[in-house]
Amino acid sequence: MSRPRYRVLADQLAEGIARGDHEVGTRLPTEIELSAEHGLSRWTVREALRCLEDAGMISRSPRSGTVVTASRPTDGYQPSASTPDEVMELVNRARLSKPTVQEVVADRELAERLGVECGSCWHLLAGALVLRSNPRVTLCWSENYLPNMSSTEVLRKGKFTLADVEGLTLEQVVTAETMRPEVAERLGVAPGSPALVVRRSHFDDEHRLIKVGLHTHPGDRYRVTTIFHAPRKAT
């Protein structure tokens, strides 16, 4: 059975974006231009673009047109969160793939990255964060530092509810860094290439640090966008 034409076009466009034909932040041709280029109806082109939008690779608006937002499918995944509900949304969309556990002592560099004391001891649960809906899609390299070994099982199994974050204070810091060689190898990108790193620190109601997560994303696949409307001045 042959695939629908819109699906074929969606795959062609996705492959072109992955090759770098259309870089993140640039506009795709218009529906009319794509229709003429591929000899397809505008309905077929529109459906193909809808597939890419659903995969999180493009965003569309009347003013900005069709803008590339990720070089690979993300299933709507966004690297940052601003509410507990959005944290749960991240958890529901992704899981750790074949995570490893080890004990680490924070040297000066790691202590600075985590915002903890130099010489402090942690249990590290690390692995590739992948889409639950498509485990072949790697979102980022996830490092989770916990003071207690027992807490790693909850992360390993990936079974969370809002009750698990109830009463906690989450501090989120997003930084632009260069990709560390050991992480670059796991993500299949060039060492020293741009990276978007999200650090989430979890504190209990007595402000004790109970978890630090470092999530390193390839810089060319994601961007954090905030849209707001300024109120009109009264005339």
JOTA-V709692 format. One record per residue. RES is the residue in one letter. OMEGA is omega in whole degrees, -180 to 180 (* if undefined). Layout:
res=RES omega=OMEGA
res=RES omega=OMEGA
This chain:
res=M omega=-178
res=S omega=180
res=R omega=176
res=P omega=-177
res=R omega=-179
res=Y omega=179
res=R omega=177
res=V omega=180
res=L omega=179
res=A omega=179
res=D omega=179
res=Q omega=180
res=L omega=179
res=A omega=179
res=E omega=178
res=G omega=177
res=I omega=180
res=A omega=179
res=R omega=-177
res=G omega=177
res=D omega=177
res=H omega=-175
res=E omega=177
res=V omega=-179
res=G omega=179
res=T omega=-179
res=R omega=170
res=L omega=173
res=P omega=-180
res=T omega=178
res=E omega=-179
res=I omega=-180
res=E omega=179
res=L omega=179
res=S omega=180
res=A omega=-177
res=E omega=-175
res=H omega=179
res=G omega=-178
res=L omega=178
res=S omega=178
res=R omega=178
res=W omega=180
res=T omega=179
res=V omega=-179
res=R omega=179
res=E omega=177
res=A omega=179
res=L omega=177
res=R omega=178
res=C omega=179
res=L omega=178
res=E omega=178
res=D omega=179
res=A omega=178
res=G omega=-176
res=M omega=-180
res=I omega=169
res=S omega=-175
res=R omega=175
res=S omega=-178
res=P omega=-176
res=R omega=-174
res=S omega=-176
res=G omega=-179
res=T omega=-174
res=V omega=178
res=V omega=-178
res=T omega=179
res=A omega=-178
res=S omega=178
res=R omega=178
res=P omega=180
res=T omega=179
res=D omega=180
res=G omega=-179
res=Y omega=174
res=Q omega=-174
res=P omega=-178
res=S omega=179
res=A omega=-178
res=S omega=179
res=T omega=175
res=P omega=178
res=D omega=179
res=E omega=174
res=V omega=179
res=M omega=177
res=E omega=176
res=L omega=-180
res=V omega=-178
res=N omega=-178
res=R omega=-170
res=A omega=176
res=R omega=176
res=L omega=179
res=S omega=178
res=K omega=-178
res=P omega=176
res=T omega=180
res=V omega=176
res=Q omega=176
res=E omega=180
res=V omega=173
res=V omega=-175
res=A omega=171
res=D omega=-174
res=R omega=-178
res=E omega=-179
res=L omega=179
res=A omega=179
res=E omega=-180
res=R omega=-177
res=L omega=-175
res=G omega=-178
res=V omega=-179
res=E omega=175
res=C omega=-179
res=G omega=179
res=S omega=-175
res=C omega=-176
res=W omega=170
res=H omega=-177
res=L omega=172
res=L omega=-174
res=A omega=178
res=G omega=177
res=A omega=175
res=L omega=-176
res=V omega=176
res=L omega=174
res=R omega=-177
res=S omega=-180
res=N omega=-176
res=P omega=177
res=R omega=-180
res=V omega=177
res=T omega=-177
res=L omega=-177
res=C omega=171
res=W omega=-172
res=S omega=176
res=E omega=-178
res=N omega=-176
res=Y omega=-177
res=L omega=179
res=P omega=-177
res=N omega=-180
res=M omega=-177
res=S omega=-178
res=S omega=-177
res=T omega=-178
res=E omega=179
res=V omega=179
res=L omega=-177
res=R omega=-178
res=K omega=177
res=G omega=-180
res=K omega=-177
res=F omega=169
res=T omega=178
res=L omega=179
res=A omega=-179
res=D omega=178
res=V omega=-180
res=E omega=179
res=G omega=-179
res=L omega=171
res=T omega=-180
res=L omega=176
res=E omega=-178
res=Q omega=179
res=V omega=179
res=V omega=-178
res=T omega=174
res=A omega=-178
res=E omega=171
res=T omega=-175
res=M omega=176
res=R omega=-175
res=P omega=-177
res=E omega=178
res=V omega=179
res=A omega=-180
res=E omega=-178
res=R omega=-179
res=L omega=179
res=G omega=178
res=V omega=-176
res=A omega=174
res=P omega=-179
res=G omega=177
res=S omega=-178
res=P omega=179
res=A omega=174
res=L omega=-176
res=V omega=178
res=V omega=176
res=R omega=177
res=R omega=178
res=S omega=-177
res=H omega=179
res=F omega=176
res=D omega=-175
res=D omega=174
res=E omega=178
res=H omega=172
res=R omega=-179
res=L omega=-177
res=I omega=178
res=K omega=171
res=V omega=177
res=G omega=173
res=L omega=-175
res=H omega=-174
res=T omega=-178
res=H omega=172
res=P omega=-173
res=G omega=-177
res=D omega=-177
res=R omega=-173
res=Y omega=169
res=R omega=-180
res=V omega=-177
res=T omega=175
res=T omega=179
res=I omega=177
res=F omega=-180
res=H omega=177
res=A omega=180
res=P omega=178
res=R omega=176
res=K omega=178
res=A omega=-180
res=T omega=*
